Amino acid sequence: MPQAKSQSVYYVVTVALKYPSFADAQAEAADKIAAHVKRSKALREQGSLLMAGAFMDKTDTPLSTMAVLTSREAAEDYIKEDPFYLSGKMETWTIREWANMFA
């Protein structure tokens, strides 16, 4: 895997999915999760996706995820080519520019 280089700006994607919990997503969309994970690993190998995952602490709200990417283009691609987006299972999504104070 390529070593992540430090940069001054990253792009944070946040997503709310149309599943009440991770367990519900696993039960209803195991194939989409597998495709999402496979694609995310490939993007990480390419160096455009630095980290990603689901928020697990709010069990009374819909499943939410986040990812940190190296460019706005990579962030937009991350959303628009995601299996959950393509199947209409994303409730909302945002891309925010984030300043790295350690760069």
Secondary structure, 3 states (H helix, E strand, C coil): CCCCCCCCEEEEEEEEECCCCHHHHHHHHHHHHHHHHHHHHHHHHHCCEEEEEEECCCCCCCCEEEEEECCHHHHHHHHHCCHHHHCCCEEEEEEEEEECCCC
